[in-house]
């Protein structure tokens, strides 16, 4: 029981707002949006010539100029307060991108915090090799 309390006391983040305020979270938002864009490009490359994707939340947010960390985070705060005027598909897209980035941020810092300290390299002491005697038959 005490170990659980110690682990919680040493946590880097206490709530979602602290994770979202971290600069690494903004990097993960950019990375995830880029992954989505790359996935869309791959789908179009595999599709027959002249094929188009259906319009969706990605296009809506792209046209609104909100496919960046600051835009997505500001809209996420509006969604939390239930003040967003965006359609449900756009709200779901924003929430999913932000949650993925928050999970990646927490996992990134957990990996750093759990990483064992690097041991210094110490050369081995030279030892005298013992001569083996030849066994005569």
Secondary structure, 3 states (H helix, E strand, C coil): CHHHHHHHHCCCCCCHHHHHHCHHHHHHHHHHHHHHHHHHHHHHHHCCCCCCCCCCHHHHHHHHCCCCHHHHHHHHHHHHCCCCCCCHHHHHHHHHHHHHHHHHHHHHHHHHHHCCCCCCCCCCCCCCCCCCCCCCC
